[in-house]
Amino acid sequence: MRGKILLLTTLIVVILGLTAAYFMLTNVMNPNSIAITSTRIEEETILLKGTFMDSALNYSGYSKTCHENKLVLTIKGSLIKWPHSSGEFEIHIKNTCGVHEIYLQGSDPNSIKLIYKSDH
């Protein structure tokens, strides 16, 4: 009986730990906590460089949507420090939709920030 309780407790701790790690790895960052240091748009490529304003955060990826020449990026950060990770990031994206505007989107739909607009 004691072995079953220990096994169940261990299983619960592992599940809770994995769940917490998952949410720490997939936090969509608020656009106001991101500083974009460079934006370059070419015919085939988009390059964004930036950093998190909170030095404890590490870049862990992004997702994108493109619609009507508008690129919307959600940038993810993590409190977990992976080897070779930092709060600085460089994103290379194929320009497949003729981007004229770039936005950063937070987890809240109202949390959106225009970071680039072409002169076209």
MODELLER restraints for C-alpha pairs under 7 A, 6 or more apart:
rsr = mdl.restraints
at = mdl.atoms
rsr.add(forms.Gaussian(group=physical.xy_distance, feature=features.Distance(at['CA:24:A'], at['CA:78:A']), mean=5.35, stdev=0.5))
rsr.add(forms.Gaussian(group=physical.xy_distance, feature=features.Distance(at['CA:24:A'], at['CA:79:A']), mean=6.34, stdev=0.5))
rsr.add(forms.Gaussian(group=physical.xy_distance, feature=features.Distance(at['CA:25:A'], at['CA:60:A']), mean=6.77, stdev=0.5))
rsr.add(forms.Gaussian(group=physical.xy_distance, feature=features.Distance(at['CA:25:A'], at['CA:77:A']), mean=6.67, stdev=0.5))
rsr.add(forms.Gaussian(group=physical.xy_distance, feature=features.Distance(at['CA:25:A'], at['CA:78:A']), mean=4.93, stdev=0.5))
rsr.add(forms.Gaussian(group=physical.xy_distance, feature=features.Distance(at['CA:26:A'], at['CA:76:A']), mean=5.91, stdev=0.5))
rsr.add(forms.Gaussian(group=physical.xy_distance, feature=features.Distance(at['CA:26:A'], at['CA:77:A']), mean=6.78, stdev=0.5))
rsr.add(forms.Gaussian(group=physical.xy_distance, feature=features.Distance(at['CA:26:A'], at['CA:78:A']), mean=6.96, stdev=0.5))
rsr.add(forms.Gaussian(group=physical.xy_distance, feature=features.Distance(at['CA:27:A'], at['CA:76:A']), mean=5.33, stdev=0.5))
rsr.add(forms.Gaussian(group=physical.xy_distance, feature=features.Distance(at['CA:27:A'], at['CA:77:A']), mean=5.60, stdev=0.5))
rsr.add(forms.Gaussian(group=physical.xy_distance, feature=features.Distance(at['CA:27:A'], at['CA:78:A']), mean=6.49, stdev=0.5))
rsr.add(forms.Gaussian(group=physical.xy_distance, feature=features.Distance(at['CA:28:A'], at['CA:74:A']), mean=6.27, stdev=0.5))
rsr.add(forms.Gaussian(group=physical.xy_distance, feature=features.Distance(at['CA:28:A'], at['CA:75:A']), mean=5.72, stdev=0.5))
rsr.add(forms.Gaussian(group=physical.xy_distance, feature=features.Distance(at['CA:28:A'], at['CA:76:A']), mean=4.44, stdev=0.5))
rsr.add(forms.Gaussian(group=physical.xy_distance, feature=features.Distance(at['CA:28:A'], at['CA:77:A']), mean=6.48, stdev=0.5))
rsr.add(forms.Gaussian(group=physical.xy_distance, feature=features.Distance(at['CA:28:A'], at['CA:106:A']), mean=5.94, stdev=0.5))
rsr.add(forms.Gaussian(group=physical.xy_distance, feature=features.Distance(at['CA:28:A'], at['CA:107:A']), mean=5.63, stdev=0.5))
rsr.add(forms.Gaussian(group=physical.xy_distance, feature=features.Distance(at['CA:29:A'], at['CA:75:A']), mean=5.78, stdev=0.5))
rsr.add(forms.Gaussian(group=physical.xy_distance, feature=features.Distance(at['CA:29:A'], at['CA:76:A']), mean=5.53, stdev=0.5))
rsr.add(forms.Gaussian(group=physical.xy_distance, feature=features.Distance(at['CA:29:A'], at['CA:77:A']), mean=6.18, stdev=0.5))
rsr.add(forms.Gaussian(group=physical.xy_distance, feature=features.Distance(at['CA:29:A'], at['CA:106:A']), mean=5.65, stdev=0.5))
rsr.add(forms.Gaussian(group=physical.xy_distance, feature=features.Distance(at['CA:30:A'], at['CA:106:A']), mean=4.62, stdev=0.5))
rsr.add(forms.Gaussian(group=physical.xy_distance, feature=features.Distance(at['CA:30:A'], at['CA:111:A']), mean=6.97, stdev=0.5))
rsr.add(forms.Gaussian(group=physical.xy_distance, feature=features.Distance(at['CA:31:A'], at['CA:104:A']), mean=5.62, stdev=0.5))
rsr.add(forms.Gaussian(group=physical.xy_distance, feature=features.Distance(at['CA:31:A'], at['CA:105:A']), mean=6.27, stdev=0.5))
rsr.add(forms.Gaussian(group=physical.xy_distance, feature=features.Distance(at['CA:31:A'], at['CA:106:A']), mean=5.82, stdev=0.5))
rsr.add(forms.Gaussian(group=physical.xy_distance, feature=features.Distance(at['CA:31:A'], at['CA:112:A']), mean=6.69, stdev=0.5))
rsr.add(forms.Gaussian(group=physical.xy_distance, feature=features.Distance(at['CA:31:A'], at['CA:113:A']), mean=6.28, stdev=0.5))
rsr.add(forms.Gaussian(group=physical.xy_distance, feature=features.Distance(at['CA:33:A'], at['CA:52:A']), mean=5.95, stdev=0.5))
rsr.add(forms.Gaussian(group=physical.xy_distance, feature=features.Distance(at['CA:33:A'], at['CA:53:A']), mean=5.36, stdev=0.5))
rsr.add(forms.Gaussian(group=physical.xy_distance, feature=features.Distance(at['CA:34:A'], at['CA:50:A']), mean=7.00, stdev=0.5))
rsr.add(forms.Gaussian(group=physical.xy_distance, feature=features.Distance(at['CA:34:A'], at['CA:51:A']), mean=5.92, stdev=0.5))
rsr.add(forms.Gaussian(group=physical.xy_distance, feature=features.Distance(at['CA:34:A'], at['CA:52:A']), mean=4.67, stdev=0.5))
rsr.add(forms.Gaussian(group=physical.xy_distance, feature=features.Distance(at['CA:34:A'], at['CA:53:A']), mean=5.83, stdev=0.5))
rsr.add(forms.Gaussian(group=physical.xy_distance, feature=features.Distance(at['CA:35:A'], at['CA:50:A']), mean=5.44, stdev=0.5))
rsr.add(forms.Gaussian(group=physical.xy_distance, feature=features.Distance(at['CA:35:A'], at['CA:51:A']), mean=5.36, stdev=0.5))
rsr.add(forms.Gaussian(group=physical.xy_distance, feature=features.Distance(at['CA:35:A'], at['CA:52:A']), mean=6.14, stdev=0.5))
rsr.add(forms.Gaussian(group=physical.xy_distance, feature=features.Distance(at['CA:35:A'], at['CA:53:A']), mean=6.57, stdev=0.5))
rsr.add(forms.Gaussian(group=physical.xy_distance, feature=features.Distance(at['CA:36:A'], at['CA:49:A']), mean=5.90, stdev=0.5))
rsr.add(forms.Gaussian(group=physical.xy_distance, feature=features.Distance(at['CA:36:A'], at['CA:50:A']), mean=4.12, stdev=0.5))
rsr.add(forms.Gaussian(group=physical.xy_distance, feature=features.Distance(at['CA:36:A'], at['CA:51:A']), mean=6.57, stdev=0.5))
rsr.add(forms.Gaussian(group=physical.xy_distance, feature=features.Distance(at['CA:37:A'], at['CA:49:A']), mean=5.50, stdev=0.5))
rsr.add(forms.Gaussian(group=physical.xy_distance, feature=features.Distance(at['CA:37:A'], at['CA:50:A']), mean=4.90, stdev=0.5))
rsr.add(forms.Gaussian(group=physical.xy_distance, feature=features.Distance(at['CA:38:A'], at['CA:48:A']), mean=5.70, stdev=0.5))
rsr.add(forms.Gaussian(group=physical.xy_distance, feature=features.Distance(at['CA:38:A'], at['CA:49:A']), mean=5.01, stdev=0.5))
rsr.add(forms.Gaussian(group=physical.xy_distance, feature=features.Distance(at['CA:38:A'], at['CA:50:A']), mean=6.79, stdev=0.5))
rsr.add(forms.Gaussian(group=physical.xy_distance, feature=features.Distance(at['CA:39:A'], at['CA:47:A']), mean=5.77, stdev=0.5))
rsr.add(forms.Gaussian(group=physical.xy_distance, feature=features.Distance(at['CA:39:A'], at['CA:48:A']), mean=4.69, stdev=0.5))
rsr.add(forms.Gaussian(group=physical.xy_distance, feature=features.Distance(at['CA:39:A'], at['CA:49:A']), mean=6.57, stdev=0.5))
rsr.add(forms.Gaussian(group=physical.xy_distance, feature=features.Distance(at['CA:40:A'], at['CA:46:A']), mean=5.82, stdev=0.5))
rsr.add(forms.Gaussian(group=physical.xy_distance, feature=features.Distance(at['CA:40:A'], at['CA:47:A']), mean=5.10, stdev=0.5))
rsr.add(forms.Gaussian(group=physical.xy_distance, feature=features.Distance(at['CA:40:A'], at['CA:48:A']), mean=6.58, stdev=0.5))
rsr.add(forms.Gaussian(group=physical.xy_distance, feature=features.Distance(at['CA:41:A'], at['CA:47:A']), mean=6.43, stdev=0.5))
rsr.add(forms.Gaussian(group=physical.xy_distance, feature=features.Distance(at['CA:43:A'], at['CA:95:A']), mean=6.57, stdev=0.5))
rsr.add(forms.Gaussian(group=physical.xy_distance, feature=features.Distance(at['CA:44:A'], at['CA:94:A']), mean=5.70, stdev=0.5))
rsr.add(forms.Gaussian(group=physical.xy_distance, feature=features.Distance(at['CA:44:A'], at['CA:95:A']), mean=4.79, stdev=0.5))
rsr.add(forms.Gaussian(group=physical.xy_distance, feature=features.Distance(at['CA:44:A'], at['CA:96:A']), mean=6.97, stdev=0.5))
rsr.add(forms.Gaussian(group=physical.xy_distance, feature=features.Distance(at['CA:45:A'], at['CA:92:A']), mean=6.87, stdev=0.5))
rsr.add(forms.Gaussian(group=physical.xy_distance, feature=features.Distance(at['CA:45:A'], at['CA:93:A']), mean=5.74, stdev=0.5))
rsr.add(forms.Gaussian(group=physical.xy_distance, feature=features.Distance(at['CA:45:A'], at['CA:94:A']), mean=4.67, stdev=0.5))
rsr.add(forms.Gaussian(group=physical.xy_distance, feature=features.Distance(at['CA:45:A'], at['CA:95:A']), mean=4.91, stdev=0.5))
rsr.add(forms.Gaussian(group=physical.xy_distance, feature=features.Distance(at['CA:46:A'], at['CA:92:A']), mean=5.75, stdev=0.5))
rsr.add(forms.Gaussian(group=physical.xy_distance, feature=features.Distance(at['CA:46:A'], at['CA:93:A']), mean=5.05, stdev=0.5))
rsr.add(forms.Gaussian(group=physical.xy_distance, feature=features.Distance(at['CA:46:A'], at['CA:94:A']), mean=6.21, stdev=0.5))
rsr.add(forms.Gaussian(group=physical.xy_distance, feature=features.Distance(at['CA:46:A'], at['CA:95:A']), mean=5.91, stdev=0.5))
rsr.add(forms.Gaussian(group=physical.xy_distance, feature=features.Distance(at['CA:47:A'], at['CA:91:A']), mean=5.66, stdev=0.5))
rsr.add(forms.Gaussian(group=physical.xy_distance, feature=features.Distance(at['CA:47:A'], at['CA:92:A']), mean=4.77, stdev=0.5))
rsr.add(forms.Gaussian(group=physical.xy_distance, feature=features.Distance(at['CA:47:A'], at['CA:93:A']), mean=6.54, stdev=0.5))
rsr.add(forms.Gaussian(group=physical.xy_distance, feature=features.Distance(at['CA:48:A'], at['CA:90:A']), mean=5.68, stdev=0.5))
rsr.add(forms.Gaussian(group=physical.xy_distance, feature=features.Distance(at['CA:48:A'], at['CA:91:A']), mean=5.12, stdev=0.5))
rsr.add(forms.Gaussian(group=physical.xy_distance, feature=features.Distance(at['CA:48:A'], at['CA:92:A']), mean=6.74, stdev=0.5))
rsr.add(forms.Gaussian(group=physical.xy_distance, feature=features.Distance(at['CA:49:A'], at['CA:89:A']), mean=5.71, stdev=0.5))
rsr.add(forms.Gaussian(group=physical.xy_distance, feature=features.Distance(at['CA:49:A'], at['CA:90:A']), mean=4.43, stdev=0.5))
rsr.add(forms.Gaussian(group=physical.xy_distance, feature=features.Distance(at['CA:49:A'], at['CA:91:A']), mean=6.40, stdev=0.5))
rsr.add(forms.Gaussian(group=physical.xy_distance, feature=features.Distance(at['CA:50:A'], at['CA:88:A']), mean=5.74, stdev=0.5))
rsr.add(forms.Gaussian(group=physical.xy_distance, feature=features.Distance(at['CA:50:A'], at['CA:89:A']), mean=5.44, stdev=0.5))
rsr.add(forms.Gaussian(group=physical.xy_distance, feature=features.Distance(at['CA:50:A'], at['CA:90:A']), mean=6.61, stdev=0.5))
rsr.add(forms.Gaussian(group=physical.xy_distance, feature=features.Distance(at['CA:51:A'], at['CA:87:A']), mean=5.34, stdev=0.5))
rsr.add(forms.Gaussian(group=physical.xy_distance, feature=features.Distance(at['CA:51:A'], at['CA:88:A']), mean=4.15, stdev=0.5))
rsr.add(forms.Gaussian(group=physical.xy_distance, feature=features.Distance(at['CA:51:A'], at['CA:89:A']), mean=6.05, stdev=0.5))
rsr.add(forms.Gaussian(group=physical.xy_distance, feature=features.Distance(at['CA:52:A'], at['CA:87:A']), mean=5.25, stdev=0.5))
rsr.add(forms.Gaussian(group=physical.xy_distance, feature=features.Distance(at['CA:52:A'], at['CA:88:A']), mean=6.59, stdev=0.5))
rsr.add(forms.Gaussian(group=physical.xy_distance, feature=features.Distance(at['CA:55:A'], at['CA:87:A']), mean=6.39, stdev=0.5))
rsr.add(forms.Gaussian(group=physical.xy_distance, feature=features.Distance(at['CA:56:A'], at['CA:79:A']), mean=6.32, stdev=0.5))
rsr.add(forms.Gaussian(group=physical.xy_distance, feature=features.Distance(at['CA:57:A'], at['CA:77:A']), mean=5.94, stdev=0.5))
rsr.add(forms.Gaussian(group=physical.xy_distance, feature=features.Distance(at['CA:57:A'], at['CA:78:A']), mean=5.44, stdev=0.5))
rsr.add(forms.Gaussian(group=physical.xy_distance, feature=features.Distance(at['CA:57:A'], at['CA:79:A']), mean=5.08, stdev=0.5))
rsr.add(forms.Gaussian(group=physical.xy_distance, feature=features.Distance(at['CA:57:A'], at['CA:87:A']), mean=5.59, stdev=0.5))
rsr.add(forms.Gaussian(group=physical.xy_distance, feature=features.Distance(at['CA:58:A'], at['CA:77:A']), mean=5.33, stdev=0.5))
rsr.add(forms.Gaussian(group=physical.xy_distance, feature=features.Distance(at['CA:58:A'], at['CA:78:A']), mean=5.11, stdev=0.5))
rsr.add(forms.Gaussian(group=physical.xy_distance, feature=features.Distance(at['CA:58:A'], at['CA:79:A']), mean=6.22, stdev=0.5))
rsr.add(forms.Gaussian(group=physical.xy_distance, feature=features.Distance(at['CA:58:A'], at['CA:81:A']), mean=6.50, stdev=0.5))
rsr.add(forms.Gaussian(group=physical.xy_distance, feature=features.Distance(at['CA:58:A'], at['CA:85:A']), mean=6.03, stdev=0.5))
rsr.add(forms.Gaussian(group=physical.xy_distance, feature=features.Distance(at['CA:58:A'], at['CA:86:A']), mean=4.66, stdev=0.5))
rsr.add(forms.Gaussian(group=physical.xy_distance, feature=features.Distance(at['CA:58:A'], at['CA:87:A']), mean=4.27, stdev=0.5))
rsr.add(forms.Gaussian(group=physical.xy_distance, feature=features.Distance(at['CA:59:A'], at['CA:76:A']), mean=6.23, stdev=0.5))
rsr.add(forms.Gaussian(group=physical.xy_distance, feature=features.Distance(at['CA:59:A'], at['CA:77:A']), mean=4.62, stdev=0.5))
rsr.add(forms.Gaussian(group=physical.xy_distance, feature=features.Distance(at['CA:59:A'], at['CA:78:A']), mean=6.42, stdev=0.5))
rsr.add(forms.Gaussian(group=physical.xy_distance, feature=features.Distance(at['CA:59:A'], at['CA:85:A']), mean=6.68, stdev=0.5))
rsr.add(forms.Gaussian(group=physical.xy_distance, feature=features.Distance(at['CA:59:A'], at['CA:86:A']), mean=6.05, stdev=0.5))
rsr.add(forms.Gaussian(group=physical.xy_distance, feature=features.Distance(at['CA:59:A'], at['CA:87:A']), mean=5.22, stdev=0.5))
rsr.add(forms.Gaussian(group=physical.xy_distance, feature=features.Distance(at['CA:59:A'], at['CA:88:A']), mean=6.61, stdev=0.5))
rsr.add(forms.Gaussian(group=physical.xy_distance, feature=features.Distance(at['CA:59:A'], at['CA:89:A']), mean=6.34, stdev=0.5))
rsr.add(forms.Gaussian(group=physical.xy_distance, feature=features.Distance(at['CA:60:A'], at['CA:76:A']), mean=5.41, stdev=0.5))
rsr.add(forms.Gaussian(group=physical.xy_distance, feature=features.Distance(at['CA:60:A'], at['CA:77:A']), mean=5.09, stdev=0.5))
rsr.add(forms.Gaussian(group=physical.xy_distance, feature=features.Distance(at['CA:60:A'], at['CA:78:A']), mean=6.22, stdev=0.5))
rsr.add(forms.Gaussian(group=physical.xy_distance, feature=features.Distance(at['CA:61:A'], at['CA:75:A']), mean=6.11, stdev=0.5))
rsr.add(forms.Gaussian(group=physical.xy_distance, feature=features.Distance(at['CA:61:A'], at['CA:76:A']), mean=5.21, stdev=0.5))
rsr.add(forms.Gaussian(group=physical.xy_distance, feature=features.Distance(at['CA:62:A'], at['CA:73:A']), mean=6.69, stdev=0.5))
rsr.add(forms.Gaussian(group=physical.xy_distance, feature=features.Distance(at['CA:62:A'], at['CA:74:A']), mean=5.46, stdev=0.5))
rsr.add(forms.Gaussian(group=physical.xy_distance, feature=features.Distance(at['CA:62:A'], at['CA:75:A']), mean=4.36, stdev=0.5))
rsr.add(forms.Gaussian(group=physical.xy_distance, feature=features.Distance(at['CA:62:A'], at['CA:76:A']), mean=5.55, stdev=0.5))
rsr.add(forms.Gaussian(group=physical.xy_distance, feature=features.Distance(at['CA:63:A'], at['CA:73:A']), mean=5.82, stdev=0.5))
rsr.add(forms.Gaussian(group=physical.xy_distance, feature=features.Distance(at['CA:63:A'], at['CA:74:A']), mean=5.34, stdev=0.5))
rsr.add(forms.Gaussian(group=physical.xy_distance, feature=features.Distance(at['CA:63:A'], at['CA:75:A']), mean=6.71, stdev=0.5))
rsr.add(forms.Gaussian(group=physical.xy_distance, feature=features.Distance(at['CA:64:A'], at['CA:71:A']), mean=6.89, stdev=0.5))
rsr.add(forms.Gaussian(group=physical.xy_distance, feature=features.Distance(at['CA:64:A'], at['CA:72:A']), mean=5.59, stdev=0.5))
rsr.add(forms.Gaussian(group=physical.xy_distance, feature=features.Distance(at['CA:64:A'], at['CA:73:A']), mean=4.59, stdev=0.5))
rsr.add(forms.Gaussian(group=physical.xy_distance, feature=features.Distance(at['CA:64:A'], at['CA:74:A']), mean=6.37, stdev=0.5))
rsr.add(forms.Gaussian(group=physical.xy_distance, feature=features.Distance(at['CA:65:A'], at['CA:71:A']), mean=5.89, stdev=0.5))
rsr.add(forms.Gaussian(group=physical.xy_distance, feature=features.Distance(at['CA:65:A'], at['CA:72:A']), mean=5.29, stdev=0.5))
rsr.add(forms.Gaussian(group=physical.xy_distance, feature=features.Distance(at['CA:65:A'], at['CA:73:A']), mean=6.75, stdev=0.5))
rsr.add(forms.Gaussian(group=physical.xy_distance, feature=features.Distance(at['CA:66:A'], at['CA:72:A']), mean=6.24, stdev=0.5))
rsr.add(forms.Gaussian(group=physical.xy_distance, feature=features.Distance(at['CA:66:A'], at['CA:97:A']), mean=6.63, stdev=0.5))
rsr.add(forms.Gaussian(group=physical.xy_distance, feature=features.Distance(at['CA:69:A'], at['CA:97:A']), mean=5.73, stdev=0.5))
rsr.add(forms.Gaussian(group=physical.xy_distance, feature=features.Distance(at['CA:69:A'], at['CA:98:A']), mean=5.37, stdev=0.5))
rsr.add(forms.Gaussian(group=physical.xy_distance, feature=features.Distance(at['CA:69:A'], at['CA:99:A']), mean=4.35, stdev=0.5))
rsr.add(forms.Gaussian(group=physical.xy_distance, feature=features.Distance(at['CA:69:A'], at['CA:100:A']), mean=5.39, stdev=0.5))
rsr.add(forms.Gaussian(group=physical.xy_distance, feature=features.Distance(at['CA:69:A'], at['CA:101:A']), mean=6.61, stdev=0.5))
rsr.add(forms.Gaussian(group=physical.xy_distance, feature=features.Distance(at['CA:70:A'], at['CA:99:A']), mean=5.55, stdev=0.5))
rsr.add(forms.Gaussian(group=physical.xy_distance, feature=features.Distance(at['CA:70:A'], at['CA:100:A']), mean=6.13, stdev=0.5))
rsr.add(forms.Gaussian(group=physical.xy_distance, feature=features.Distance(at['CA:70:A'], at['CA:101:A']), mean=4.86, stdev=0.5))
rsr.add(forms.Gaussian(group=physical.xy_distance, feature=features.Distance(at['CA:70:A'], at['CA:102:A']), mean=5.86, stdev=0.5))
rsr.add(forms.Gaussian(group=physical.xy_distance, feature=features.Distance(at['CA:71:A'], at['CA:99:A']), mean=6.26, stdev=0.5))
rsr.add(forms.Gaussian(group=physical.xy_distance, feature=features.Distance(at['CA:71:A'], at['CA:101:A']), mean=6.24, stdev=0.5))
rsr.add(forms.Gaussian(group=physical.xy_distance, feature=features.Distance(at['CA:71:A'], at['CA:102:A']), mean=4.77, stdev=0.5))
rsr.add(forms.Gaussian(group=physical.xy_distance, feature=features.Distance(at['CA:71:A'], at['CA:103:A']), mean=6.20, stdev=0.5))
rsr.add(forms.Gaussian(group=physical.xy_distance, feature=features.Distance(at['CA:72:A'], at['CA:102:A']), mean=5.90, stdev=0.5))
rsr.add(forms.Gaussian(group=physical.xy_distance, feature=features.Distance(at['CA:72:A'], at['CA:103:A']), mean=4.74, stdev=0.5))
rsr.add(forms.Gaussian(group=physical.xy_distance, feature=features.Distance(at['CA:72:A'], at['CA:104:A']), mean=5.83, stdev=0.5))
rsr.add(forms.Gaussian(group=physical.xy_distance, feature=features.Distance(at['CA:72:A'], at['CA:105:A']), mean=6.43, stdev=0.5))
rsr.add(forms.Gaussian(group=physical.xy_distance, feature=features.Distance(at['CA:73:A'], at['CA:103:A']), mean=6.16, stdev=0.5))
rsr.add(forms.Gaussian(group=physical.xy_distance, feature=features.Distance(at['CA:73:A'], at['CA:104:A']), mean=4.96, stdev=0.5))
rsr.add(forms.Gaussian(group=physical.xy_distance, feature=features.Distance(at['CA:73:A'], at['CA:105:A']), mean=5.87, stdev=0.5))
rsr.add(forms.Gaussian(group=physical.xy_distance, feature=features.Distance(at['CA:74:A'], at['CA:104:A']), mean=5.89, stdev=0.5))
rsr.add(forms.Gaussian(group=physical.xy_distance, feature=features.Distance(at['CA:74:A'], at['CA:105:A']), mean=5.05, stdev=0.5))
rsr.add(forms.Gaussian(group=physical.xy_distance, feature=features.Distance(at['CA:74:A'], at['CA:106:A']), mean=6.20, stdev=0.5))
rsr.add(forms.Gaussian(group=physical.xy_distance, feature=features.Distance(at['CA:100:A'], at['CA:117:A']), mean=5.77, stdev=0.5))
rsr.add(forms.Gaussian(group=physical.xy_distance, feature=features.Distance(at['CA:100:A'], at['CA:118:A']), mean=5.15, stdev=0.5))
rsr.add(forms.Gaussian(group=physical.xy_distance, feature=features.Distance(at['CA:101:A'], at['CA:116:A']), mean=5.35, stdev=0.5))
rsr.add(forms.Gaussian(group=physical.xy_distance, feature=features.Distance(at['CA:101:A'], at['CA:117:A']), mean=4.45, stdev=0.5))
rsr.add(forms.Gaussian(group=physical.xy_distance, feature=features.Distance(at['CA:101:A'], at['CA:118:A']), mean=6.44, stdev=0.5))
rsr.add(forms.Gaussian(group=physical.xy_distance, feature=features.Distance(at['CA:102:A'], at['CA:114:A']), mean=6.06, stdev=0.5))
rsr.add(forms.Gaussian(group=physical.xy_distance, feature=features.Distance(at['CA:102:A'], at['CA:115:A']), mean=5.71, stdev=0.5))
rsr.add(forms.Gaussian(group=physical.xy_distance, feature=features.Distance(at['CA:102:A'], at['CA:116:A']), mean=4.99, stdev=0.5))
rsr.add(forms.Gaussian(group=physical.xy_distance, feature=features.Distance(at['CA:102:A'], at['CA:117:A']), mean=6.68, stdev=0.5))
rsr.add(forms.Gaussian(group=physical.xy_distance, feature=features.Distance(at['CA:103:A'], at['CA:112:A']), mean=6.53, stdev=0.5))
rsr.add(forms.Gaussian(group=physical.xy_distance, feature=features.Distance(at['CA:103:A'], at['CA:113:A']), mean=5.34, stdev=0.5))
rsr.add(forms.Gaussian(group=physical.xy_distance, feature=features.Distance(at['CA:103:A'], at['CA:114:A']), mean=4.42, stdev=0.5))
rsr.add(forms.Gaussian(group=physical.xy_distance, feature=features.Distance(at['CA:103:A'], at['CA:115:A']), mean=5.56, stdev=0.5))
rsr.add(forms.Gaussian(group=physical.xy_distance, feature=features.Distance(at['CA:104:A'], at['CA:112:A']), mean=5.59, stdev=0.5))
rsr.add(forms.Gaussian(group=physical.xy_distance, feature=features.Distance(at['CA:104:A'], at['CA:113:A']), mean=5.18, stdev=0.5))
rsr.add(forms.Gaussian(group=physical.xy_distance, feature=features.Distance(at['CA:104:A'], at['CA:114:A']), mean=6.54, stdev=0.5))
rsr.add(forms.Gaussian(group=physical.xy_distance, feature=features.Distance(at['CA:104:A'], at['CA:115:A']), mean=6.96, stdev=0.5))
rsr.add(forms.Gaussian(group=physical.xy_distance, feature=features.Distance(at['CA:105:A'], at['CA:111:A']), mean=5.91, stdev=0.5))
rsr.add(forms.Gaussian(group=physical.xy_distance, feature=features.Distance(at['CA:105:A'], at['CA:112:A']), mean=4.45, stdev=0.5))
rsr.add(forms.Gaussian(group=physical.xy_distance, feature=features.Distance(at['CA:105:A'], at['CA:113:A']), mean=6.60, stdev=0.5))
rsr.add(forms.Gaussian(group=physical.xy_distance, feature=features.Distance(at['CA:106:A'], at['CA:112:A']), mean=6.19, stdev=0.5))
